[in-house]
Amino acid sequence: MASVLFVASNATAIRFDFAAELERLQAARERASGNFTLTARWSVSADELHRLLEEQEPDVLHLLSPGVNPTNHGLMLDRLGKVEYVSPADFAKIFNLPQTKSPALVVLNTCHSLKHAEAIAPFVGAVIAMKGLIYDSAAIEFATEFYDALAFGSSVADAFEQGRQAIARVESAQIDVPVLLTGSADPSNITFAPSTSKPLSARPAAVSAPKMKQAKVFCSYSHADDKFRLELQKHLALLSQQDAIHVWHDREIQPGTDWKKEIDQNLEEADIVLLLVSADFMGSQYCAGVEMKRALERQDSGTARVVPILIRTCDLTGAPFTKLQWLPTGSKPVKNWSDRDQAWTNVAKGIRTVVASLTPGATRQHLTR
């Protein structure tokens, strides 16, 4: 009988529906009359994962973790609230095991996990990873169909394809996000159960992808950078048209209204606060001293997400938000990009990821975290 070790970090910064994925795996096991055993562990650190692999010798390791920014390729594991960023090289060390203890299959159902998969492939039979963002809804459907197929005797390669088709039913644009890497064995020859017919009643019904909750976005900027704010808003137009976001900025304050009250109210109601960072922004007593301060307080309390966007070069040594992941990717100021549209597209995609992460059953966000 095959054994599956389900390992998940506690998503303290962003809450994903990891429990639903475990429930789907348990249901797949029951539908297949217990063709595999399933053990779950939470809040597992890198060292603990190595120990678990040595002790339990699972046939399959299913790893869930909040993804990270693809530029630093860190896999985040959480232990007692402490965050670890594990490089692909360090991740590979976890799988440096005797061949008899090495998993036949590792599933990294986590955003931007391809680099980690490539690092561990030589140590395991096969690896499934995500080469980009994967929505919770898509990830859960993939896991459901994949393990159903494995439990009824399909090969890893065939089950992988069935998992991809399950993604197509809920998020068609994400069908090519999962990738299957060959390690020490051919995935077409890896099976974990006798081949049996899968009852039609066992097939999970197709479900519609959940609609994103509209996120309230507060834009904090210096009026000296108004042209950048306008450019950003144009590149967020598609998100607005899709009812994913509503962007508020102080240019929306009507004549005769209490401008401070309007700003404070919208800042308190915001799900996401964008900081358009420049020397003028840092020099503004209201932007840096009031809006940014309150935004970071809400970030720390978990009631809002703060996204710094570097638009012009300035000295930020010791700035209170430097612990956060920046946009654009690589922290290159928007003004310094030879193609500004490319810079803003990078920013808009990053914001889309953050927006989706606010919704249960949406994305496993790459860490801006």
Buried (B, 14 or more C-beta within 10 A) or exposed (E): EBBBBBBBBBBBBBEBBBEBBBEBBBBBBEBBEEBBBBEBEBBBBBEBBBEBBEEBBBBBBBBBBBBBBBEBBBBBBBBEEEBBBBBBEBBBBBBEBEEEEBBBBBBBBBBBBBBBBBBBBEBBBBBBBBBBBBBBBBBBBBBBBBBBBBBBBBBBBBBBBBBBEBBBBBBEEBBEBBBBBBBEBEBEEBBBBEEEEBEEEBBBEEEEBBEBBBBBBBBBBBEBBEEBBEBBBEBBEEBBEEEBBBBBBBEEBEEEEEEEEBBBEBBEEBBBBBBBBBBBBBEBEEBBEBBBEBBBEBBEEEEBBBBBBBBBEBEBEEBEBEEBBBBBBEBBBBBEBEEBEEBBEBBBBBBBBBBBBBBEBBBBBBBBB
